[in-house]
Amino acid sequence: MKEITFESALKDLEIIIKDLENGNIPLEEAITKYTDAMNLVKLCQEKLDNATSKVNKILGENGEINDFEIEEQEG
């Protein structure tokens, strides 16, 4: 099975939301779409968390991967 991208999941989620907001679908289909939406939200959150983790790592001068910390300047 092909892995779904963040962008594709977000697009699918937007379509489901529009369908649910429309309100012209049977209850059983609405429940299925809601469940699908929740799964897509979870997938998107996992992908965002993974991306955040990667962005927060940088290579140090010695080649080690270190946590990136932002130093706030007062002033």
Order of alpha helices (4+ residues) and beta strands (2+ residues): alpha-alpha-beta-beta
